[in-house]
Amino acid sequence: MRGRNKADITIVGAGILGLLGALELVQRGGSVTIVDDAARRPASWAGGGILSPLYAWRYSEAMNQLAREAVPRYQTIVALLSAAGLPVDGLLYQSGMWVATRPVEQEMALQWAASQSWEARPCLAERVMSGSPAGDGVFFPHLGSIRNPRLLRQLRAYLRRSGVTFVNARVTALHPEDRGGRLILQDGQVLVAETVLLCAGAWNDRLLAELGPSPALFPAKGEMLLYQLPAGRVPSIMLTEEGYLIPRSDGAVLVGSTLRRGDASDYPSVNGRYRLESLASHLLPELALHKPAFHWSGVRPGCDRDHPWLGAIPGRKGWFAAAGCYRNGLVAAPACAALLAQLICEEPTELDSQLYAF
């Protein structure tokens, strides 16, 4: 491993950030253990996988720096999995993304895209998808989505082959020592680690409270529906202020999402299904004639700023965390994981780490 030797790294959480953090550290020669409570599905399992913040020009530069290279970073990850013989069909779908914009905002969006060196053009919704009532917007042809549940499965398979140990348990207490410390698990097991990276999503706030920092975190429940349509019926991601459609390469179409701040429950609700079915028929009227194939929910790690906290925990040598990715965990995860690995391994960082520091 470059820099300081990190031969004993424990990651708490097996969502996209925990898995990609492990990947970055394994590639640097690290010995990694991931502790994850399988009963708590990560937000990155439940999300839609759009590889852009929603209305990205409304976000700070700190957030957009994490998201800007999401598509090429995921291309590299998918190529790595493919080279290892793992199935990657449909993992990354570059369908393009159409975004509804009010006339006053359209020019702002186009100027922002030019500043990012992103291709973008004004486009009416019906030119992207027949039957859409959405109206004016901007089309980003290079964007797309990641099929996140499949990606998580393949990353776990790759990491197991690479020697990463997975422990299915809930962390109930942390005991920091001079460097690193002990993690107490629900079954009474104790893990000792020189370096600990907390990536527990919506459950990070309780763990961080034991170590000192208290960023403004909160759970935020989201629900989604999936419809099965002929492949290509929804040719592009369709994003509006009310919600979005996300097509998969096989014709599956996700409709999302609800947002309920402060709700940490992880079960789908009747009210959520009603709202999503109404949204679906608004975005594509013919969906009123179809029955959803799946309805699910997840808990996002919310925060009161538009970019996450990433880095070392002050006063706790060997402890690092990622917190508050909120609705941008999947799009930001590759860059977040790279930054955390650089900090852990005491390498020069590609991004200004102070923008994200605790």
Buried (B, 14 or more C-beta within 10 A) or exposed (E): BEEEEBEBBBBBBBBBBBBBBBBBBBEBEBBBBBBBBEEBBBBBBBBBBBBBBBBBBBBEEBBBBBBBBBBEBBEEBBEBBBEEEBEBEEBBBBBBBBBBBEEEBBEBBBEBBEEBEBEBEBBEBEEBBEEBEBEBBBBBBBBBBBBBBBBBEBBBBBBEEEEBEBBEBBBEEBEBEEEBBBBBBEEEEEBEBBBBBBBBBBBBBBBBEEBEBEBEBBBBBBBBBBBBBEEEBBBBBBBBEEBBBBBBBEBBBBBBBBBBEEBEEBEBBEEBBEBBBBBBBBBBEEBEEBEBEEBBBBBBBBBEEBBBBBBBBEEBBBBBBBBBBBBBBBBBBBBBBBBBBBBBBEBEBEBEBEBBBB
